Amino acid sequence: MVNRKRFTDQTRCKTEFKNRIICFILMDIFQEDAQCQLNEKLNETRIKFLSLWENYNPAGFKQKYRESLKITEDRCLEIYEEEKQMCEKIQLTKKVIAEQNAFLEKTEIELQSISQHCENIERQKQDVLEKIKKLKEGLCKKQELISTQKDQNKAKLKELNLSAEMFKKRMGLEIRKVQGEQLQFIFRCISHKSPEQPFTFLLKFSEEGNYEVTSCEPPLECMSSLQEKLKETNNFSAFLANVRKAFTTLV
């Protein structure tokens, strides 16, 4: 039993030893292959470097470098000039836009002012039309009133003429038309001493169509009250009789 165990251990040791030897051999083979590949790469690099070195021309390289640098410099200057011109155009465009905006704002303000002015004119126009309408209505009413007053004045003149004829015969009354659309009433035969002595007053029609005495010679203190009574009664014959009676009291 012991001998078998020893034999087994020896066999295992031999097997492990063989395996290690094989591993070392393989590692040497791999290392030799890697070294060969590295040497080949180094040799290729050396050949390429020698070839480049043989073809290397410092003067030509510098010339090509200068030419390339000059081209690059010129292109950079062109780009700089283009950018400079572009910036100037941008600034000019901004200025033009600012001026146009200012002009538009000014125009908008002017348009608002014009629009407001037009609205004011329209309102004034409506006010004027309304005033014209009212004036026309007032004028029509005044024309109607004037027409009515004319008719009334004609009737009053007719009455005056009739009264004048009567008083002329009975009281020595004379009526004359004077300037200013006035009538002059001349009484005679009042004074027994001087029958031809005139006693006069001027009469006209007011805007309201009433009788209005503008002057009296000689003056009568009661003329105002006589006029008020005439307005109330509209009896002109009685008015003339009262005026003559008042003149007789002065003799």
C-alpha positions as CSV (number, residue, x, y, z in Angstrom):
1,M,0.0,0.0,0.0
2,V,2.9,2.3,0.9
3,N,4.8,1.4,-2.2
4,R,1.8,2.2,-4.4
5,K,1.3,5.6,-2.8
6,R,5.0,6.4,-3.4
7,F,4.7,5.3,-7.0
8,T,1.7,7.5,-7.5
9,D,3.5,10.5,-6.0
10,Q,6.5,10.0,-8.2
11,T,4.4,9.7,-11.3
12,R,2.6,12.9,-10.4
13,C,5.9,14.8,-9.9
14,K,7.3,13.6,-13.2
15,T,4.2,14.7,-15.0
16,E,4.3,18.2,-13.4
17,F,8.0,18.5,-14.3
18,K,7.3,17.6,-17.9
19,N,4.6,20.1,-18.1
20,R,6.8,22.9,-16.7
21,I,9.5,22.0,-19.2
22,I,7.0,22.2,-22.1
23,C,5.8,25.6,-20.8
24,F,9.3,27.0,-20.7
25,I,10.0,25.7,-24.2
26,L,6.8,27.4,-25.5
27,M,7.6,30.6,-23.8
28,D,11.0,30.7,-25.4
29,I,9.5,30.1,-28.8
30,F,7.0,32.9,-28.2
31,Q,9.7,35.2,-27.1
32,E,11.8,34.4,-30.1
33,D,8.8,35.2,-32.4
34,A,8.1,38.5,-30.7
35,Q,11.8,39.5,-30.9
36,C,11.9,38.6,-34.6
37,Q,8.8,40.7,-35.2
38,L,10.2,43.6,-33.3
39,N,13.4,43.4,-35.2
40,E,11.6,43.4,-38.4
41,K,9.5,46.5,-37.5
42,L,12.7,48.3,-36.3
43,N,14.4,47.5,-39.5
44,E,11.5,48.8,-41.6
45,T,11.4,52.0,-39.6
46,R,15.2,52.4,-40.1
47,I,14.9,51.9,-43.8
48,K,12.1,54.5,-44.1
49,F,13.9,57.0,-41.9
50,L,17.1,56.6,-44.0
51,S,15.0,57.1,-47.2
52,L,13.4,60.2,-45.8
53,W,16.8,61.6,-44.7
54,E,18.3,61.1,-48.1
55,N,15.4,63.0,-49.7
56,Y,15.4,65.8,-47.1
57,N,16.2,69.3,-48.5
58,P,16.2,72.0,-45.7
59,A,16.3,74.9,-48.2
60,G,13.4,73.6,-50.2
61,F,11.4,72.8,-47.1
62,K,12.0,76.4,-45.8
63,Q,10.9,77.9,-49.1
64,K,7.8,75.7,-49.1
65,Y,7.1,76.8,-45.5
66,R,7.6,80.4,-46.4
67,E,5.3,80.1,-49.4
68,S,2.7,78.3,-47.3
69,L,3.0,80.9,-44.6
70,K,2.6,83.7,-47.1
71,I,-0.5,82.1,-48.6
72,T,-1.9,81.7,-45.1
73,E,-1.0,85.2,-44.2
74,D,-2.6,86.6,-47.3
75,R,-5.7,84.6,-46.8
76,C,-5.9,85.8,-43.1
77,L,-5.6,89.4,-44.3
78,E,-8.4,88.8,-46.9
79,I,-10.6,87.3,-44.2
80,Y,-9.7,90.3,-41.9
81,E,-10.7,92.8,-44.6
82,E,-13.9,90.9,-45.4
83,E,-14.8,90.8,-41.7
84,K,-13.9,94.5,-41.4
85,Q,-16.1,95.4,-44.3
86,M,-18.8,93.1,-42.9
87,C,-18.7,94.9,-39.6
88,E,-18.9,98.3,-41.3
89,K,-21.9,97.1,-43.3
90,I,-23.5,95.8,-40.1
91,Q,-22.9,99.2,-38.4
92,L,-24.3,101.0,-41.4
93,T,-27.3,98.7,-41.5
94,K,-27.9,99.3,-37.8
95,K,-27.7,103.0,-38.3
96,V,-30.1,102.8,-41.3
97,I,-32.5,100.7,-39.2
98,A,-32.3,103.1,-36.3
99,E,-33.1,106.0,-38.6
100,Q,-36.0,104.1,-40.2
101,N,-37.3,103.3,-36.8
102,A,-37.1,106.9,-35.7
103,F,-38.8,108.0,-38.9
104,L,-41.5,105.4,-38.4
105,E,-42.1,106.5,-34.8
106,K,-42.2,110.2,-36.0
107,T,-44.6,109.2,-38.8
108,E,-46.8,107.2,-36.4
109,I,-46.9,110.2,-34.0
110,E,-47.8,112.5,-37.0
111,L,-50.5,110.1,-38.2
112,Q,-51.9,110.0,-34.7
113,S,-51.9,113.8,-34.5
114,I,-53.5,114.0,-38.0
115,S,-56.1,111.4,-37.0
116,Q,-56.9,113.3,-33.9
117,H,-57.1,116.5,-35.8
118,C,-59.4,114.9,-38.3
119,E,-61.6,113.7,-35.5
120,N,-61.7,117.2,-34.0
121,I,-62.6,118.6,-37.4
122,E,-65.3,116.0,-37.8
123,R,-66.7,116.9,-34.4
124,Q,-66.4,120.6,-35.2
125,K,-68.2,119.9,-38.5
126,Q,-71.0,118.2,-36.7
127,D,-71.2,121.1,-34.2
128,V,-71.3,123.6,-37.1
129,L,-73.9,121.6,-38.9
130,E,-76.0,121.5,-35.7
131,K,-75.5,125.2,-35.3
132,I,-76.5,125.9,-38.9
133,K,-79.6,123.7,-38.4
134,K,-80.5,125.7,-35.3
135,L,-79.8,129.0,-37.1
136,K,-82.0,127.9,-40.0
137,E,-84.7,126.9,-37.6
138,G,-84.3,130.2,-35.8
139,L,-84.2,132.1,-39.1
140,C,-87.4,130.4,-40.2
141,K,-89.1,131.4,-36.9
142,K,-87.8,134.9,-37.3
143,Q,-89.0,135.1,-40.8
144,E,-92.4,133.8,-39.7
145,L,-92.4,136.4,-36.9
146,I,-91.3,139.2,-39.2
147,S,-94.0,138.2,-41.7
148,T,-96.5,138.2,-38.9
149,Q,-95.2,141.5,-37.6
150,K,-95.4,143.0,-41.1
151,D,-99.0,141.9,-41.4
152,Q,-99.7,143.4,-37.9
153,N,-97.8,146.6,-38.8
154,K,-99.8,146.9,-42.0
155,A,-103.0,146.6,-40.0
156,K,-101.7,149.1,-37.5
157,L,-100.6,151.5,-40.3
158,K,-104.1,151.1,-41.8
159,E,-105.6,151.9,-38.4
160,L,-103.2,154.8,-38.0
161,N,-104.1,156.2,-41.4
162,L,-107.8,156.0,-40.5
163,S,-107.1,157.6,-37.2
164,A,-105.0,160.2,-38.8
165,E,-107.7,161.1,-41.2
166,M,-110.2,161.4,-38.4
167,F,-107.9,163.3,-36.1
168,K,-106.8,165.6,-39.0
169,K,-110.3,166.7,-39.5
170,R,-111.2,167.0,-35.9
171,M,-108.0,167.8,-34.1
172,G,-105.7,169.4,-36.7
173,L,-103.4,166.3,-36.6
174,E,-100.8,165.8,-39.4
175,I,-98.7,162.6,-39.8
176,R,-95.4,162.6,-41.6
177,K,-93.0,159.7,-42.4
178,V,-89.4,160.6,-41.4
179,Q,-86.0,158.9,-41.5
180,G,-85.5,155.7,-39.6
181,E,-88.9,154.3,-40.4
182,Q,-90.5,156.7,-37.9
183,L,-93.7,158.6,-38.0
184,Q,-94.0,162.2,-36.8
185,F,-97.3,163.2,-35.3
186,I,-98.0,167.0,-35.4
187,F,-100.8,168.5,-33.4
188,R,-102.1,172.0,-34.1
189,C,-105.0,174.1,-32.9
190,I,-104.1,173.4,-29.3
191,S,-103.2,176.9,-28.3
192,H,-105.9,179.4,-28.8
193,K,-103.3,182.2,-29.0
194,S,-101.2,180.4,-31.6
195,P,-103.3,177.8,-33.4
196,E,-100.4,176.9,-35.8
197,Q,-98.0,176.2,-33.0
198,P,-96.9,172.5,-33.5
199,F,-96.9,169.9,-30.7
200,T,-95.1,166.8,-31.9
201,F,-93.8,163.3,-31.0
202,L,-92.0,160.6,-33.0
203,L,-93.3,157.0,-33.1
204,K,-91.8,153.8,-34.3
205,F,-92.5,150.1,-34.1
206,S,-90.1,148.1,-31.8
207,E,-88.6,144.7,-32.7
208,E,-91.4,143.1,-30.7
209,G,-94.0,145.0,-32.8
210,N,-95.0,147.4,-30.1
211,Y,-95.5,151.2,-30.3
212,E,-92.5,153.2,-29.1
213,V,-92.2,157.0,-28.7
214,T,-88.7,158.1,-29.4
215,S,-89.1,161.9,-28.8
216,C,-91.7,164.4,-27.7
217,E,-91.7,168.2,-28.1
218,P,-92.6,169.7,-25.8
219,P,-91.9,166.9,-23.4
220,L,-94.7,165.1,-21.5
221,E,-94.0,163.6,-18.1
222,C,-97.0,161.3,-18.6
223,M,-95.7,159.9,-21.9
224,S,-94.3,156.7,-20.3
225,S,-97.6,155.8,-18.6
226,L,-99.5,156.6,-21.8
227,Q,-97.2,154.1,-23.7
228,E,-97.7,151.4,-21.1
229,K,-101.5,151.9,-21.4
230,L,-101.2,151.7,-25.2
231,K,-99.4,148.3,-24.9
232,E,-102.1,147.0,-22.7
233,T,-105.1,148.2,-24.7
234,N,-103.7,148.5,-28.2
235,N,-106.2,151.4,-28.6
236,F,-104.2,153.9,-30.7
237,S,-107.1,156.4,-31.1
238,A,-107.4,156.7,-27.4
239,F,-103.6,157.1,-27.1
240,L,-103.7,160.0,-29.6
241,A,-106.6,161.6,-27.7
242,N,-104.8,161.3,-24.4
243,V,-101.6,162.8,-25.9
244,R,-103.5,165.8,-27.3
245,K,-105.2,166.2,-24.0
246,A,-101.8,166.2,-22.2
247,F,-100.4,168.8,-24.7
248,T,-103.4,171.1,-23.9
249,T,-102.5,171.1,-20.2
250,L,-99.2,172.7,-21.2
251,V,-100.8,175.7,-22.7
